[in-house]
């Protein structure tokens, strides 16, 4: 997955430490910063609204995965059902064995 980063929103760890309070204030106003360490993106400073949005997206993504699984199962379900005893017998498992 490609991440699009505006270079104006990148800040070094050193610079972020020097102006952290200001970065937090700007994040609260909707700006997102990418914190760079050793010339690589390492962390993000973002507001709670953006974090809430990302969490909702993750929830929706999980819901979509479950929907897809349900659709596949419904499309491939033969309707045939098996009892636990039948499956255990087929696999040679003794359900009465306590070990």
Secondary structure, 3 states (H helix, E strand, C coil): CCCCCCHHHEEEHHHHHHCHHHHHHHHHCCCCEEEEECCEEEEEECCHHHHHHHHHHHHHHHHHHHHHHHHHHHHHCCCCCCCHHHHHHHHCCCCCCCC
